[in-house]
């Protein structure tokens, strides 16, 4: 499994498509869809109290899955308790995913930085 993180608009999806050789028809925003690339994990987690069971099932089903998640932990801490809980959930889930991942990449300005594994 590959985890790609970075801020919004930093080129995560373009990088994943180039690396995998897949096209946009193989991308989903719903981890339950079973496609090889899942983008928008941070937004998807807004509706999930415990996202890890769904993501772990996906990883078992598709060990080659590429997961893309916006970094949401930088910047001003939200005033709304629900937004703070969501931000915490995204961060902790990404930590758990990074631990399981073969490869972890962070993108900034379209430039990949390898955090774990090999490209």
KEPASE-180435 format. One record per residue (C-alpha): z, x, y; residue in three letters. Coordinates in nm, 4 decimals, padded with zeros to 6 digits. Example, Ala and Ser with C-alpha at 12.3 -4.5 7.8 and 13.67 -1.06 7.14 Angstrom:
BEGIN
<<00.7800; 01.2300; -00.4500>; 'ALA'>
<<00.7140; 01.3670; -00.1060>; 'SER'>
***
This chain:
BEGIN
<<00.0000; 00.0000; 00.0000>; 'UNK'>
<<-00.0767; 00.1148; 00.3498>; 'UNK'>
<<00.1241; 00.0048; 00.6527>; 'UNK'>
<<-00.0379; 00.0402; 00.9941>; 'UNK'>
<<00.1804; -00.0152; 01.3007>; 'UNK'>
<<00.1220; 00.0129; 01.6724>; 'UNK'>
<<00.1225; -00.1836; 01.9908>; 'UNK'>
<<-00.1031; -00.4799; 02.0550>; 'UNK'>
<<-00.4644; -00.3833; 02.1195>; 'UNK'>
<<-00.4300; -00.0269; 01.9881>; 'UNK'>
<<-00.7072; -00.0467; 01.7272>; 'UNK'>
<<-00.5147; -00.1196; 01.4076>; 'UNK'>
<<-00.7715; -00.3592; 01.2625>; 'UNK'>
<<-01.0714; -00.1418; 01.3531>; 'UNK'>
<<-00.9001; 00.1556; 01.1903>; 'UNK'>
<<-00.8187; -00.0427; 00.8754>; 'UNK'>
<<-01.1754; -00.1701; 00.8434>; 'UNK'>
<<-01.3214; 00.1786; 00.8901>; 'UNK'>
<<-01.0779; 00.3361; 00.6398>; 'UNK'>
<<-01.1256; 00.0691; 00.3764>; 'UNK'>
<<-01.4991; 00.0060; 00.4133>; 'UNK'>
<<-01.4256; -00.3681; 00.4132>; 'UNK'>
<<-01.5487; -00.6258; 00.6636>; 'UNK'>
<<-01.3788; -00.9008; 00.8629>; 'UNK'>
<<-01.4239; -01.1530; 00.5804>; 'UNK'>
<<-01.1608; -00.9571; 00.3853>; 'UNK'>
<<-00.8955; -00.9950; 00.6586>; 'UNK'>
<<-00.6285; -01.2629; 00.6826>; 'UNK'>
<<-00.3231; -01.3406; 00.8914>; 'UNK'>
<<-00.1496; -01.5086; 00.5963>; 'UNK'>
<<-00.0020; -01.2777; 00.3305>; 'UNK'>
<<-00.0191; -01.5642; 00.0803>; 'UNK'>
<<-00.4017; -01.5587; 00.0964>; 'UNK'>
<<-00.4198; -01.2502; -00.1261>; 'UNK'>
<<-00.6843; -01.0682; 00.0788>; 'UNK'>
<<-00.6913; -00.6870; 00.0955>; 'UNK'>
<<-00.6084; -00.6643; 00.4680>; 'UNK'>
<<-00.3309; -00.8636; 00.6336>; 'UNK'>
<<-00.3090; -00.8467; 01.0115>; 'UNK'>
<<-00.0720; -01.0091; 01.2598>; 'UNK'>
<<00.2424; -00.9659; 01.0511>; 'UNK'>
<<00.4714; -00.9787; 01.3539>; 'UNK'>
<<00.3359; -01.3190; 01.4592>; 'UNK'>
<<00.3451; -01.4461; 01.0995>; 'UNK'>
<<00.7133; -01.3482; 01.0752>; 'UNK'>
<<00.8048; -01.5919; 01.3526>; 'UNK'>
<<00.7886; -01.8708; 01.0937>; 'UNK'>
<<00.9561; -01.6791; 00.8115>; 'UNK'>
<<01.3336; -01.6558; 00.7810>; 'UNK'>
<<01.2996; -01.3972; 00.5009>; 'UNK'>
<<00.9504; -01.2437; 00.4934>; 'UNK'>
<<01.0180; -00.9750; 00.2315>; 'UNK'>
<<00.9838; -01.1903; -00.0846>; 'UNK'>
<<00.6346; -01.3030; 00.0201>; 'UNK'>
<<00.5300; -00.9492; 00.1130>; 'UNK'>
<<00.6767; -00.7981; -00.2044>; 'UNK'>
<<00.4837; -01.0521; -00.4141>; 'UNK'>
<<00.1651; -00.9579; -00.2286>; 'UNK'>
<<00.2261; -00.5859; -00.2896>; 'UNK'>
<<00.2776; -00.6514; -00.6613>; 'UNK'>
<<-00.0428; -00.8559; -00.6746>; 'UNK'>
<<-00.2442; -00.6136; -00.4568>; 'UNK'>
<<-00.0948; -00.2623; -00.4604>; 'UNK'>
<<-00.3888; -00.1476; -00.2433>; 'UNK'>
<<-00.3176; -00.4001; 00.0349>; 'UNK'>
<<-00.3311; -00.2820; 00.3963>; 'UNK'>
<<-00.0665; -00.4418; 00.6194>; 'UNK'>
<<-00.0975; -00.4375; 00.9997>; 'UNK'>
<<00.1980; -00.5090; 01.2249>; 'UNK'>
<<00.2432; -00.4924; 01.6006>; 'UNK'>
<<00.5396; -00.2896; 01.7195>; 'UNK'>
<<00.7694; -00.5307; 01.9009>; 'UNK'>
<<01.0914; -00.3294; 01.9289>; 'UNK'>
<<01.0044; -00.1298; 02.2400>; 'UNK'>
<<01.0657; -00.2549; 02.5886>; 'UNK'>
<<01.3024; -00.5099; 02.7344>; 'UNK'>
<<01.5348; -00.6894; 02.4923>; 'UNK'>
<<01.4507; -01.0618; 02.4992>; 'UNK'>
<<01.7101; -01.2949; 02.6506>; 'UNK'>
<<01.6386; -01.5729; 02.4006>; 'UNK'>
<<01.8491; -01.5350; 02.0809>; 'UNK'>
<<01.5608; -01.6551; 01.8614>; 'UNK'>
<<01.3277; -01.3940; 02.0094>; 'UNK'>
<<01.5909; -01.1224; 01.9549>; 'UNK'>
<<01.6354; -01.2316; 01.5920>; 'UNK'>
<<01.2573; -01.2309; 01.5389>; 'UNK'>
<<01.2267; -00.8835; 01.6884>; 'UNK'>
<<01.5063; -00.7584; 01.4625>; 'UNK'>
<<01.3409; -00.9220; 01.1587>; 'UNK'>
<<01.0080; -00.7540; 01.2350>; 'UNK'>
<<01.1720; -00.4132; 01.2742>; 'UNK'>
<<01.3806; -00.4369; 00.9571>; 'UNK'>
<<01.0852; -00.5708; 00.7570>; 'UNK'>
<<00.8646; -00.2844; 00.8740>; 'UNK'>
<<01.1369; -00.0370; 00.7715>; 'UNK'>
<<01.1451; -00.1903; 00.4222>; 'UNK'>
<<00.7646; -00.1910; 00.4003>; 'UNK'>
<<00.7428; 00.1706; 00.5182>; 'UNK'>
<<00.9870; 00.2715; 00.2471>; 'UNK'>
<<00.7635; 00.1100; -00.0199>; 'UNK'>
<<00.4312; 00.2206; 00.1320>; 'UNK'>
<<00.2220; 00.5056; 00.0009>; 'UNK'>
<<00.0831; 00.5620; 00.3507>; 'UNK'>
<<00.2196; 00.4721; 00.6950>; 'UNK'>
<<00.0071; 00.5200; 01.0077>; 'UNK'>
<<00.0921; 00.4519; 01.3718>; 'UNK'>
<<-00.1941; 00.3920; 01.6126>; 'UNK'>
<<-00.1783; 00.4590; 01.9834>; 'UNK'>
<<-00.4934; 00.4363; 02.1992>; 'UNK'>
<<-00.6952; 00.4170; 01.8785>; 'UNK'>
<<-00.5620; 00.7536; 01.7611>; 'UNK'>
<<-00.3878; 00.7511; 01.4238>; 'UNK'>
<<-00.0681; 00.9438; 01.3637>; 'UNK'>
<<00.0194; 00.9851; 00.9975>; 'UNK'>
<<00.3875; 00.9108; 00.9412>; 'UNK'>
<<00.3913; 00.9110; 00.5611>; 'UNK'>
<<00.1524; 00.9942; 00.2788>; 'UNK'>
<<-00.2057; 01.1082; 00.3178>; 'UNK'>
<<-00.5275; 00.9677; 00.4602>; 'UNK'>
***
